[in-house]
Amino acid sequence: MTAAVEVEAPQIVDGLPADEYHADKTSISSTGLRSLLAPGCPAQFKYDRDNPAAPKREFDLGNAVHTLVLSEGHDFKVIDYPDYKKKDAQLQRDAAYAAGKVPLLPKEKKQVDAMADAVRQHPLAGPLFAPGTGVAERSIYWTDAATGVRCRVRPDWLKQMPGLTLCVDIKTTKDANPEAVSRAIRDYSYHQQDAFYTDGIEAAGLAPDGCRFIFVFISKQAPHLITVRELTQQDRDIGRARNERALRMYADCAASDQWPDWTGPVTEIPQIGMPSWDTIRQAEEYL
């Protein structure tokens, strides 16, 4: 896992299995870059890369919705039990995970069907994901010229039209109201994803007139309301600046094979305080 010595040509791969894409250690993804910066750190990134986590139940609904909307992604298997209390249900669930499938209880299958139908019926999201108008899960590789780091992205849905290219990303969430969406962009650094994906798509020559990134947030709660948004330019610029810092950090760590934690090598114990807003508020009240 080292930064590329020479600037390799961009590469576009269709039909690459998702597991193979995510297991690639010769390039870095948006998720990897985001995990390098606070509150993450290089040491945690390296451990997580070398020790992939087991499938998480919290991602099952999202993966199944992706499959239904995009007609591409994880296969799923319905486990015909009301819950996973019985041993046989647990065995079927574990076998599905082992086979690379998403296990769903009947009530969960009903839920993802309703969510996918909500996307299709939505006046903005529906046309974006219209069958035959885009390509799902296309793997794109390119080399960052400033650092020599090989990068990769895998857009949910890439729509190429005359004079316009759209990268459409679907996200399932507990609450899709615009305020919650705004907080999610901050909490999960989705502004980094926006900038990284558009940069990669443009570097690969797939958007000669520029690429626009569209977020489609869908609530897991009935009636599965949807918020479709495009990021402000300022937040996209911040995301790009964060990516540039993370790429430099990654290149340095890969070159030295040193993956520091949050503190790094110091000789003095650093100070720490409360979050700045709490310090200001309590200083006004008590000092």
N, C-alpha and C positions, 0 to 999 in steps of 0.2 A: 504494500500500500504506500506508494510513493508518488510524488508529483511527477508528471510527465516531463521528460528531458526535452523532447521536441514537440512542437505544436502539431498534433495530429489533426487530420481532416475531420470535419463533422461526420457523424454516422447516424442514419435513420434506420431503425429496425422495427419491422412489423411482425406481429405474432410471437414476440418473445414472452415466454411464461413469466408471470409476475414474480414467482419465487426466485427465478434466475436473475431477474432484474434487481430485486432487492438484495440478493446475496453478493452482488458485484462489489469487490473490494478495490478495484482499480480506478474507480471514479467516486465522486461524492454527489449525493442528492441534496435536494432542498431540505429535507428532514435532517440530514446530517449536519448541514451548515447551521441550521437553527439550533441544534443541540450543542454546538460548540460555544455559543454565546450565553451569557448569563440569562436565566438562572442555571443553565447547564455549564459544562466545562469540558476541555479535551479529555481528561481522565475518564469521565463518565461516558463520553462518546466512544472512546476506544473499547471500554469494557462492553458496552451495549453492542458494538459492532462485532466483537469477538464472541459474544455470548447472546445470540438472538433469543428474544423472549418468546415464550409459548403463546399461542393464539389467545387473545383476550375476548371474553364474551361481549365486552362493551363495543367491539368493532364489528360484531356479527351482523347487526341490522344494517349498518352502513355498507358493508361489503355486499350484502344481498341486494340492497337498493341499487347500488352501482351496477350489479349484474343485470337486473331487470330493466333499468333505464338505458344502459349502454349496449346491452346484448353482448357484453364482454366482461370478463373478470372471474371471480371465484364461483365455481359451481356450489350449489347448496343441496342439502339433504334434509327432508322433513322427518323429524323424530316424532313418531305418533304416540306421544305421551303428554299429559297436561303440564308436567314439570320434570325435573331430573332427580326426583327423590328415589325412584326405583333403580336398582342396579342395572337392569337391562337398558334403561334409558341412558344411563351414564356410559355404558359400554358402547352404545350406538353413537353417542355424541363424540366419544374419544376416537372411535373408528373413523368418523367423518373428518375430524381434525387431522388424523394421521394420513388420510387420503387427500388432504389438501382441500377439503370441502367445508362449507359453512353449515353447521347444524342449526336447524330452526325448529322450534316447537310449532304446532299448528296455529296457535294464537299469534306467534311471531310472523309466520308466513302470511297470515291474513293482514298483519300490520304492514309488512313491506309491500305487499300487493297494493294496499291502499295508498302508500306513500308514492310508489311508482306511478300509480294512476293519477295522483295529484300533480305530479310533475308533467305528465302528458297533457293534462287538462288546463294547466296554467297558461295564461295568455302570453307571458314572456318566456318561461322555461320550456313550455311545450315546443314551440317552433325552434328553439335553440338545439334541442335534442331530437328533432325530427329524423326518423330513420333514413339513411342514405345521404344525409347532408354533411356528414363528418366522419372522422376516423377515431375509434376509441383505443385508448391504451397503447399509443405509439411511443416507442422508446427512442429517445433522442440523446446523442452524445456529442460533446464538443469540448474543446480545450480553452480554458481561460488564458488569454494571451498575457495578462499581467503577471500571473503566478505559475503558469505551466500546469495547473491542476486540471485533470480530466473531470468533466462534470456530466451529469445526466438528469433528465426530466422525463416524466411519463404523463402527459396530459390526459385527463379523463376523456376529453372530447375536443378534437381539433377540426375546426371548420375553415376551409380555404375557399374564398370566393374572390371574384375579380375585384382587386383593389382593397380587399379586407380579409384579414385572418383573425379568427376568434379562438381563444383557448378558454373552454368552459369547464369549470370545476364544480362538482356537486358535493355538498357537505351536509350530512345529517347532524342535527343538533337538538338538544332538549327544548330550546326556545329560539325561534327564528325571528323574533321581533327585532327591528333595526338597532335598538340599543344593545340588545344581547349580541347581535352580530358584530357591532362595533367593538364590544369588549372581547369577543372571540378573536378578532383580527389582532388586537393587542396581545392577548394572552398566548396565542399560538403562533404569533409572528407571521400571519398570513400575508402581510405586506412584503415579507422576504420571498415567500413562494411566488407571489405575483411577479415581482421583478426578475427572479431567477428563471421562471418559466418563459416569460416573454423574451428575455435575453437569449435563452437557449434555442427557442424556436426561430428567432431571427438569425442567430449565428449559424443555424443549420440550413438557412436559405429557404425556409418554409413560409416566410412572411415578408416578401420584398417591399411591401408598403407599410410594414409595421404590424405588430400584433397587439390586440386588445385582450385583456384577461377579465373574464366574467365569473363572479361568484354566484352560485345557486345554493342557498341555505334552505333546507326543508326540516320542519319540526317533526320530531318523533311522536308528538302528541296529536291525536285527532282534533280538528279535521286536517292536520298536516299542512299548515299554512307555509307559504314559501316567500322568501325575500331574495330578489335578484338585484345585485348591485355591482358597480364598477368602482374600483378604488380611486381616491383622490390622487392627483399627481404628486402632491407633497409626500403623502404616505408611501407612494411607490418609490420616490427618490430616497426616502429614509430606508426602505427595505433594501434598495440596491446598495446603499452605503453600508448597511449591516452585512450584506453578502460579501462585499469587498473586504471588510475586516475579517470575516470568518474565513474567506479563502486564503488570506495572508496567514492567518493563524494556522489553518490546516496545512498549508505548504511548509511552514516553519516546523510544525510538529512532525510531519512526515519526513522531512529532511534530517532532523536530529533524532528521530524516534523517541522524543521526549513529549509526554502527554500530561501536562500539569493539571492540578485541581484548581479551585477558585483562587487560592492564595498564591501559588507558585513559590519559587525559592526566595525566602526572605530570612533576615537575621533578627528582625524585631517583630514582636507580636503586634499585628495591626489592630487599630481601634475599629469599633463598629457602633452604630447608633440605630435608633428607630428609623423607619421610613421618613423621608424629609417632611411630608405633610403632617405626620403625627408629631414630629419634633416642633414644627412651627406652631401647631395648635396647642400643644401642651406648654410650650414656652410662653405663649400669650396668656394662658390661663394661670400658670403657677409661678412664672419668673417675673 
